């Protein structure tokens, strides 16, 4: 009888590993054929804790498990190793002894591709990691509370690890120097630095360039000086994806296209503070994807000011966090980027959510209603997503107030720029007027009877204005409208309208909906 196809076994065992890793252990031990295919899966990822509690008393089982994983039979099969504290934040911790066992047997992990170190003090162990893991390609280190490892000089007799990907999150003042030997220009393609860059800035003339790095991310509270960032950027002449996030108290006036170096000619994707968009947009001819993250604190006024007079037909994707958005900001975006294919907005304006009428203005513009009837939207737009965060609960009266002011389920056509006075609510009525109808009699409590019809008609109007749309996500408290089709003008593959707590949701998270667009 011919042996069972290894490819089919691999698929079965991969699914089994996802569902039940313990069951996969049993399968691997059931026959030689299964063992041959399943063992590399069973032992592909190794996790262990580096600390224990003061009063923890361990049996022989954890020690024997550690010895088994570090044995010559198993260690060469490991492709990913994750070392983590294993104790709650703030708890008193003592070394478990497992890190020493791992370091003593590190030469056996010759097939290790990825190493994750999560807040574990390595001491002098970094030198052995560099020298004894020749296949290591991906290193991720997060030292928030643990001490920085010792600086070491690479052994001249061994070539050492040549990383392709490196992510360093270091809260210590001088943590970066210990990791410099891992940053080899010949192989490094992805680099994330969330650490103090002063060492790099002071030694910029002696450090090499990294011509193969295509994705560079710099950020974190440890970065204090603009000059440190500017000293680093020219070392990466071929970056395609640039992220500058979580930066605080940085002076962006010193940033120029020339200061960024040759990377402006290769940039295609940026995630940067809004202040840098006017610098990068005209200087980067291949820029197509822009993200302005929450850390940039982009207000509607900032975005409108930055994009006024700016136009780029190359930009096809915009992902932006707006602090106080309105229809004017949306109009500015469409004018600046007439060939947009995908637009994702994350919005938050707290108590101003209903008082400024911003929700109605956004819907009116997208649906071509009221004063926005003549607005021309990008025919190229295929994916539109907005998540509008509110301080109020999903089904709160405050969130419903703007919906109940809609006339006949149609457009409110509100003036978004008008800020109501202290004695007038968002609908423009005084307290006494709110208590009575047009004839002076007490008003009837509003109901949700016409909400479904309004939401469906609004959605259909948006689709008519955007005929090329394939994905739509409108998360507007108090409702969520989702819709998708596989191709422009194709059949609808999915739709959902939710506006009451007891209704079933769309069955997909916002991030997954965006990722699957």
PyMOL commands that set and color helices and strands:
alter all, ss='L'
color gray80, all
select helices_A, chain A and resi 6-19+21-28+32-42+60-69+75-77+98-104+106-108+126-132+176-182+198-202+226-233+252-254+261-265+274-283+294-296+300-307+327-336+352-355+358-367+370-372+397-404+407-409+431-434+451-465+510-515
alter helices_A, ss='H'
color red, helices_A
select strands_A, chain A and resi 45-49+51-53+80-84+93-95+114-118+138-143+165-170+190-194+215-219+241-245+269-271+289-292+317-322+342-348+383-389+471-476+479-485+492-498
alter strands_A, ss='S'
color yellow, strands_A
deselect
rebuild
show_as cartoon
